[in-house]
Amino acid sequence: TVYCKTGIGGDDRCGVLVILELLDRGYRPNIIFTEKEEVGRVGVRKLIDNNYDLLKDITKDSPYLMGLDRKGFNEVVFYECNNLEFREFIINEYSLELNRGSFSDVSSLGPSLNKAICNVSVCYYSAHSETEYVNLKKLKLMIDKIEVMVKDSNIIRKYEY
């Protein structure tokens, strides 16, 4: 467990760590970084408004969009994405537990690009607080699971929002 009284920014850093580990393992997924999520998704809205054609091109072959910005372990949230076939596939195929969430940048990207979305746990807890921590043992398990999801993205069908 990693902990720091002044906070560790686990909600962003854990997702970046997962991405770096996937790159180190040889994967080359399409990656989109945004800013200012915590102040009303300002960055993702600006990205969509100013670079829609580029985003559409980058994601054209992606079967769905996955956020790596979820607290806890082994959870998945879908926000307003009501594609039941996609939800069932993600939950059943990867043995993830359905939960609820308020929003993440992927919840803006999905409807804009008509791509199904999910946000997967990356093992941080008590975000933006003095008691925030990351469970590295569980994060390793999630990295392995997310690797399978990324690998499978080359062979599964596309899901619309």
N, C-alpha and C positions, 0 to 999 in steps of 0.2 A: 504494500500500500504506500502510495506517495501522498504526502500531505504537507501544506505550508500555511501557517496562520494568516499570511497576507493573501492567500489564494494562489492557485496555480493555473488558472485558465484552462482547466481540463476539458471544458465543452468544446473548445476550438483545437487545443493542442492534441487531444486524443485522436480526433479525426485526421489531423495532419500526420500524426504518427502512423496511423493505419495506412494512409496513402504512401508514405515513405517506405514502409515495410513491403507493401505490394510492389512498388517500383523496384525495391531491392530484390524481390523474388522474380523479377523479370516481366511483370505485367505492365502494360502501357494503356491503362484506361483513359478515357477522356475525363479531365478534371477541371472543375470550375470553382474558383475561389471568389468569394464576395466579401464585402465589408458592411459594417453597420447593421447587422441583423438585429442586434438587441435594441436598436432604436427605431424599430418599425420596418425592418427590411428595406431600408433606404438604398443600400448598395445593389441589391438584386433587382429592384425596380429600375434603377438607373442603367444597370447592365442590360436588362430586357429592352428598355426604351431606346438605348443607343446602339445596341449590337444584336438586335433580334435575328437578322439574317445569318450572322456568324454563329450564334447559338443554335439556330435551326440546322445549319450545316454540320457543326460539331457533333450534334446529338442524333443526326439522321439515322445512323445505324444502331443506336442504343435501343435495346428492347424496353427499357424503363430508366428512370433516374433514381439514384440512391443517395440519400444524405447520410453523412457520418457525424451526426450532431445530436445524438439521443443519449440521455442519461441512463444509468442502470445497466443491467446485463441481460442479454438474450431477448430483448424487446424489439418490437417494430411498431411504428405508427404510420398511418396513411393520411391523416388530416381529412381533407374533404374529397380525397380520391375514392370514389365509390365503385371502382371497377372490381366487382366481387370475384371474378375469375382470377384476376391478378392477386388480390388479397389472399385468396385461398391457396394459390400457387406458392406465394412467398412464405406464408405461415406453415403450410404443410411440407413443402419441399425442404425448408431449412430449419424446421422445428423452432420457430420463433414464437414468442408470446405476444399476442395483440395487446396494445395499450393505447392510451390517448395522449395527445400532445396539443399544445396551443398553436404553434407555428414554427416553421423553419424556412430557410430560403428555398429549399426544394418545393415547399408548398406554393410558392409563387411561380417557380420555373415549370412545374408540371402542367398546370392549366394553360400557361402561355404557349408551351411547345406541344401540347396535346400528348404528353407522355405520362404514363402511370408513374406514381412516386411512392417511395417508402423512405423512412428514416430509421436507421438501425442503431442500436445501443453501442456505445464505445466506452462504457465502464467508468464514467465519472459520476460523482454524487455530490449533492449539496452545492450546485454551481453558484458562482458569484457570492460566496459567503466565506466567513473565516473558518468554517468546518469542511470546506471542499476537499475532496480526496479522489484518487484514482486507484482502482484495484488492478494492478499490473498482471496478476495471474489470470483474472477473468478477461482482461483485455487481450491477452495472448490467445485465449480460446475464441474470442470474437474475431480477431484478425484471421485465424484459420477458417472460420465460417464465412467471413466476408470474401476471403480468397476463393472459396468454392463458388460463391455468388458471382464474382467477377469472371471466373473461368466459364461458368455456365452461360453467361451473357452472350457468348459467341454462338450458342447453339439453340437458345430458346426463341420463341416468337416474340414479336413486338406487342406491347400492351398500350392501349390508348388511355388517356386520362379519364 
